[in-house]
Amino acid sequence: MLKNNVGGIDRILRIVVGLALLVGFFLNADAAYRWAYLIGIVPLLTGLLGTCPLYSIIGLSTCPMKK
């Protein structure tokens, strides 16, 4: 199982940015670079799941420490 390493504010920002990019995908139907908005899936999923594989690789965590 993946360890949670994305904290509260980080999760909110990832979800907002991911949703904004996906909304851009649907609003720019005729743009040549429309596919680039699909990158919003990555921050959306990492925000919803609370884990980021890149954070795990570099040993970073924005979760508060447990006492």
C-alpha positions in Angstrom: 0.0 0.0 0.0 1.2 3.5 -0.7 2.1 5.7 2.2 0.3 9.1 2.5 2.9 11.8 1.9 0.7 14.7 0.7 -0.5 17.1 3.4 -3.8 19.1 3.7 -2.9 22.3 1.8 -0.9 20.4 -0.7 -3.8 18.1 -1.4 -6.3 21.0 -1.8 -3.9 22.8 -4.2 -3.4 19.6 -6.3 -7.1 19.0 -6.5 -7.9 22.6 -7.5 -5.1 22.7 -10.1 -6.1 19.3 -11.5 -9.7 20.3 -11.8 -8.8 23.6 -13.4 -6.7 21.9 -16.1 -9.4 19.4 -16.8 -12.0 22.2 -17.2 -9.6 23.8 -19.6 -9.6 20.6 -21.6 -13.3 20.6 -22.0 -13.6 24.4 -22.7 -10.9 24.5 -25.4 -12.5 22.0 -27.8 -10.8 23.3 -30.9 -7.4 24.2 -29.6 -4.4 22.3 -31.1 -2.8 21.9 -27.7 -6.0 20.6 -26.0 -4.3 17.3 -25.0 -1.9 19.2 -22.8 -4.7 19.9 -20.3 -5.0 16.2 -19.6 -1.9 16.6 -17.4 -4.4 17.7 -14.8 -5.2 14.1 -14.2 -1.9 13.6 -12.4 -2.3 16.3 -9.7 -6.0 15.5 -9.3 -5.3 11.8 -8.6 -2.3 12.5 -6.3 -4.5 15.0 -4.4 -7.4 12.6 -4.1 -5.3 9.6 -3.1 -3.0 11.6 -0.7 0.1 10.0 -2.1 2.7 11.2 -4.6 5.2 8.7 -6.2 7.7 11.4 -6.9 7.6 12.5 -3.2 8.3 8.9 -2.2 11.3 8.7 -4.6 12.9 11.9 -3.3 11.9 11.3 0.4 9.6 14.3 0.7 6.4 14.5 2.7 4.1 17.4 3.4 2.0 15.4 5.9 2.1 16.5 9.5 4.3 14.3 11.7 2.5 11.8 14.0 3.4 12.0 17.6 
